[in-house]
């Protein structure tokens, strides 16, 4: 679970909580915003010893379209069908709203 990033120019930092206590004190970390401006950044996760918490420090690299950002955000991990609103993933916010209106 990641928290809202703080930033200074092209650099950012945010807290993260792992689901398990990792053994590494640091590791490569990627951050993908799923709200505008859909920026992607890379950096390091610095773990707080003996906890499942870490601080991610990185630099914004580029921005993507909404659909690309959502695809990159779920890349590399299994997502349960009921964990996401798949209409938003398929159609974006506008399409999901239109699709929901058509169902009613």
C-alpha positions as CSV (number, residue, x, y, z in Angstrom):
1,X,0.0,0.0,0.0
2,X,1.5,3.3,-1.0
3,X,0.5,6.7,0.3
4,X,0.1,10.1,-1.5
5,X,3.5,11.2,-2.7
6,X,5.0,14.5,-1.7
7,X,7.2,16.2,-4.2
8,X,9.8,18.9,-4.9
9,X,10.3,19.7,-8.6
10,X,10.9,16.3,-10.3
11,X,11.6,14.4,-7.1
12,X,9.1,12.7,-4.9
13,X,8.9,10.7,-1.7
14,X,6.1,8.7,0.0
15,X,5.6,6.0,2.6
16,X,4.8,2.4,1.6
17,X,3.6,-0.6,3.7
18,X,4.6,-4.1,2.5
19,X,2.2,-7.0,3.1
20,X,5.2,-8.9,4.6
21,X,8.4,-7.8,6.3
22,X,11.0,-7.9,3.5
23,X,14.6,-8.9,4.2
24,X,16.2,-6.2,2.1
25,X,17.0,-2.8,3.6
26,X,16.6,-1.1,0.2
27,X,15.3,-2.1,-3.3
28,X,14.4,-0.5,-6.6
29,X,10.9,1.0,-6.5
30,X,8.6,2.2,-9.2
31,X,5.7,4.6,-8.7
32,X,2.8,5.0,-11.1
33,X,0.1,7.6,-10.5
34,X,-3.4,6.4,-11.4
35,X,-4.8,9.9,-11.3
36,X,-3.8,12.9,-13.4
37,X,-1.1,13.7,-14.5
38,X,-0.4,9.9,-14.6
39,X,3.3,10.2,-14.0
40,X,5.8,7.3,-13.7
41,X,8.8,7.5,-11.5
42,X,11.6,5.3,-10.4
43,X,13.7,5.3,-7.2
44,X,14.5,3.4,-4.1
45,X,12.5,2.0,-1.3
46,X,14.4,2.4,2.0
47,X,12.9,0.0,4.6
48,X,12.6,0.8,8.2
49,X,14.3,-2.2,10.0
50,X,12.1,-4.8,11.7
51,X,8.9,-3.4,10.2
52,X,6.9,-3.7,7.1
53,X,7.2,0.0,6.4
54,X,9.5,1.9,4.0
55,X,10.0,5.3,2.4
56,X,10.3,5.6,-1.3
57,X,12.4,8.3,-2.8
58,X,12.5,8.8,-6.5
59,X,12.4,11.0,-9.6
60,X,9.4,11.4,-12.0
61,X,10.5,10.1,-15.4
62,X,7.5,10.6,-17.7
63,X,3.7,10.7,-18.0
64,X,1.3,8.3,-19.7
65,X,-2.3,8.3,-20.9
66,X,-4.9,7.1,-18.4
67,X,-5.2,3.7,-20.0
68,X,-1.4,3.2,-20.2
69,X,-1.0,4.3,-16.5
70,X,-3.6,1.8,-15.3
71,X,-2.0,-0.9,-17.3
72,X,1.4,-0.1,-15.9
73,X,0.0,0.2,-12.4
74,X,-1.2,-3.4,-12.3
75,X,1.7,-4.8,-14.2
76,X,3.5,-7.7,-12.5
77,X,0.9,-8.6,-9.9
78,X,-2.2,-10.7,-9.8
79,X,-5.4,-8.7,-9.4
80,X,-8.6,-10.4,-8.2
81,X,-11.6,-9.7,-10.5
82,X,-13.5,-7.9,-7.8
83,X,-10.5,-5.8,-6.7
84,X,-10.8,-3.4,-9.6
85,X,-13.7,-1.7,-11.4
86,X,-12.9,-3.3,-14.8
87,X,-15.2,-1.0,-16.7
88,X,-12.9,1.9,-15.7
89,X,-9.9,-0.1,-16.9
90,X,-11.6,-1.0,-20.2
91,X,-13.3,2.3,-21.0
92,X,-11.8,5.0,-18.7
93,X,-14.0,7.1,-16.4
94,X,-16.2,8.5,-19.1
95,X,-16.9,5.1,-20.6
96,X,-17.7,3.5,-17.3
97,X,-20.1,6.2,-16.4
98,X,-21.8,5.9,-19.8
99,X,-21.8,2.1,-19.5
100,X,-23.4,2.3,-16.0
101,X,-26.0,4.7,-17.2
102,X,-27.0,2.3,-20.1
103,X,-27.4,-0.6,-17.6
104,X,-30.0,1.4,-15.6
